[in-house]
Amino acid sequence: MMQRDWAVKWIVVGVLVLIAIATLGIFWTLRTSTQVQIGGEIVSARIANTTDSRIKGLSGTASLSEDEAMLFVFDTSDKWAIWMKDMNYSIDIVWLDDQKKVIDIAKQVSPDTYPQTFAPKTPAKYVLELSAGFTDRHPVTIGTVTSFQGYGW
């Protein structure tokens, strides 16, 4: 009987550990990506919310599909500049204010522009990088309201 109780306890502990690991995995995924609604479309955005992740951005990636993006999240609003260091393709850059409204756009920015930087005319809290031409193919203009969820930002 004692051996059976011991085995049941270990099974319960094992199941609880697996649940905890799965829960942490879900929270990690939510922290590193989000769904962004912009111009009538929903794109899956990788989140860059640390200094290191913002410096790296999309550098070194092979491509960005129409339904993918990178969302840069900053602690404060400022004229955050974007560069094309180690980029392999062109992108559209969209700056958003703290209300998640489009305040500036740089279209089809080429990797050949590095080391030039691109910054908004007014302070932004978020920067969204989209596939080149996205803002021409969809109704994205100054004033367009976006939406996305975040945890801790």
FENWOPE-V910083 format. One record per residue. N is the residue number from 1. SS is DSSP state (H for helix, E for strand, C for the rest). PHI is phi in degrees with one decimal (999 if undefined). OMEGA is omega in whole degrees, 0 to 359 (none if undefined). Layout:
n:N ss:SS phi:PHI omega:OMEGA
n:N ss:SS phi:PHI omega:OMEGA
This chain:
n:1 ss:C phi:999 omega:182
n:2 ss:H phi:-64.0 omega:179
n:3 ss:H phi:-65.5 omega:179
n:4 ss:H phi:-64.4 omega:178
n:5 ss:H phi:-60.5 omega:179
n:6 ss:H phi:-62.8 omega:180
n:7 ss:H phi:-65.1 omega:179
n:8 ss:H phi:-63.3 omega:178
n:9 ss:H phi:-60.0 omega:180
n:10 ss:H phi:-67.9 omega:177
n:11 ss:H phi:-65.0 omega:179
n:12 ss:H phi:-61.5 omega:178
n:13 ss:H phi:-61.2 omega:179
n:14 ss:H phi:-61.2 omega:179
n:15 ss:H phi:-63.8 omega:179
n:16 ss:H phi:-62.7 omega:178
n:17 ss:H phi:-64.4 omega:178
n:18 ss:H phi:-62.5 omega:178
n:19 ss:H phi:-62.7 omega:180
n:20 ss:H phi:-62.9 omega:179
n:21 ss:H phi:-64.2 omega:179
n:22 ss:H phi:-62.7 omega:179
n:23 ss:H phi:-63.8 omega:178
n:24 ss:H phi:-62.4 omega:178
n:25 ss:H phi:-62.8 omega:178
n:26 ss:H phi:-63.8 omega:180
n:27 ss:H phi:-64.4 omega:178
n:28 ss:H phi:-63.3 omega:179
n:29 ss:H phi:-62.1 omega:180
n:30 ss:H phi:-63.9 omega:181
n:31 ss:H phi:-76.5 omega:184
n:32 ss:H phi:-104.7 omega:177
n:33 ss:E phi:-153.2 omega:178
n:34 ss:E phi:-156.2 omega:175
n:35 ss:E phi:-98.7 omega:179
n:36 ss:E phi:-114.0 omega:175
n:37 ss:E phi:-97.9 omega:181
n:38 ss:E phi:-150.5 omega:177
n:39 ss:C phi:56.9 omega:180
n:40 ss:C phi:78.0 omega:180
n:41 ss:E phi:-117.2 omega:173
n:42 ss:E phi:-116.9 omega:178
n:43 ss:E phi:-119.5 omega:176
n:44 ss:E phi:-89.9 omega:186
n:45 ss:E phi:-111.5 omega:169
n:46 ss:E phi:-73.7 omega:183
n:47 ss:E phi:-102.5 omega:173
n:48 ss:E phi:-115.0 omega:183
n:49 ss:C phi:-126.6 omega:173
n:50 ss:C phi:-123.8 omega:179
n:51 ss:H phi:-56.3 omega:182
n:52 ss:H phi:-62.3 omega:182
n:53 ss:H phi:-68.7 omega:178
n:54 ss:H phi:-71.9 omega:178
n:55 ss:H phi:-65.2 omega:181
n:56 ss:H phi:-71.2 omega:181
n:57 ss:C phi:50.6 omega:179
n:58 ss:C phi:-95.1 omega:180
n:59 ss:C phi:-53.6 omega:176
n:60 ss:C phi:82.8 omega:178
n:61 ss:C phi:-79.1 omega:185
n:62 ss:C phi:-78.2 omega:183
n:63 ss:C phi:-165.3 omega:177
n:64 ss:C phi:-138.1 omega:182
n:65 ss:C phi:-79.6 omega:183
n:66 ss:C phi:-59.0 omega:183
n:67 ss:C phi:-102.6 omega:178
n:68 ss:E phi:-120.1 omega:178
n:69 ss:E phi:-158.3 omega:168
n:70 ss:E phi:-126.4 omega:180
n:71 ss:E phi:-111.2 omega:176
n:72 ss:E phi:-90.9 omega:181
n:73 ss:E phi:-115.0 omega:180
n:74 ss:E phi:-113.4 omega:180
n:75 ss:E phi:-71.7 omega:182
n:76 ss:E phi:-135.5 omega:176
n:77 ss:E phi:-82.0 omega:179
n:78 ss:E phi:-163.6 omega:178
n:79 ss:C phi:-88.8 omega:185
n:80 ss:C phi:-66.3 omega:182
n:81 ss:C phi:-95.8 omega:180
n:82 ss:E phi:-119.2 omega:176
n:83 ss:E phi:-121.9 omega:182
n:84 ss:C phi:-113.0 omega:181
n:85 ss:C phi:-61.2 omega:177
n:86 ss:C phi:58.1 omega:177
n:87 ss:C phi:-84.8 omega:182
n:88 ss:C phi:-112.1 omega:184
n:89 ss:C phi:-159.9 omega:179
n:90 ss:C phi:-81.0 omega:179
n:91 ss:E phi:-143.9 omega:166
n:92 ss:E phi:-98.4 omega:179
n:93 ss:E phi:-115.4 omega:183
n:94 ss:E phi:-123.7 omega:178
n:95 ss:E phi:-98.2 omega:182
n:96 ss:E phi:-121.8 omega:176
n:97 ss:C phi:-81.7 omega:183
n:98 ss:C phi:-69.2 omega:175
n:99 ss:C phi:-96.1 omega:180
n:100 ss:C phi:67.6 omega:178
n:101 ss:E phi:-102.1 omega:180
n:102 ss:E phi:-65.5 omega:179
n:103 ss:E phi:-115.5 omega:178
n:104 ss:E phi:-163.8 omega:181
n:105 ss:E phi:-142.8 omega:169
n:106 ss:E phi:-118.1 omega:187
n:107 ss:E phi:-98.1 omega:174
n:108 ss:E phi:46.0 omega:180
n:109 ss:E phi:-76.6 omega:186
n:110 ss:C phi:-90.7 omega:174
n:111 ss:H phi:-60.1 omega:180
n:112 ss:H phi:-65.1 omega:181
n:113 ss:H phi:-77.3 omega:181
n:114 ss:C phi:-62.5 omega:19
n:115 ss:C phi:-97.4 omega:177
n:116 ss:C phi:-57.5 omega:175
n:117 ss:E phi:-114.0 omega:181
n:118 ss:E phi:-122.6 omega:183
n:119 ss:C phi:-134.4 omega:179
n:120 ss:C phi:-77.0 omega:178
n:121 ss:C phi:-75.7 omega:179
n:122 ss:C phi:-128.8 omega:182
n:123 ss:C phi:-59.1 omega:179
n:124 ss:E phi:-125.9 omega:176
n:125 ss:E phi:-102.9 omega:182
n:126 ss:E phi:-130.8 omega:173
n:127 ss:E phi:-130.1 omega:181
n:128 ss:E phi:-116.6 omega:176
n:129 ss:E phi:-102.0 omega:184
n:130 ss:E phi:-125.0 omega:178
n:131 ss:E phi:-59.9 omega:182
n:132 ss:C phi:-57.6 omega:179
n:133 ss:C phi:89.9 omega:181
n:134 ss:H phi:-54.6 omega:184
n:135 ss:H phi:-71.9 omega:173
n:136 ss:H phi:-87.3 omega:182
n:137 ss:H phi:-80.2 omega:183
n:138 ss:C phi:-130.1 omega:183
n:139 ss:C phi:-75.5 omega:178
n:140 ss:C phi:-114.6 omega:180
n:141 ss:C phi:-139.4 omega:174
n:142 ss:C phi:-56.0 omega:181
n:143 ss:C phi:99.4 omega:177
n:144 ss:C phi:-59.9 omega:179
n:145 ss:E phi:-94.7 omega:177
n:146 ss:C phi:-110.0 omega:173
n:147 ss:E phi:-146.5 omega:175
n:148 ss:C phi:-166.0 omega:179
n:149 ss:C phi:-107.8 omega:175
n:150 ss:C phi:-143.3 omega:179
n:151 ss:C phi:-116.0 omega:181
n:152 ss:C phi:84.6 omega:177
n:153 ss:C phi:-153.5 omega:none
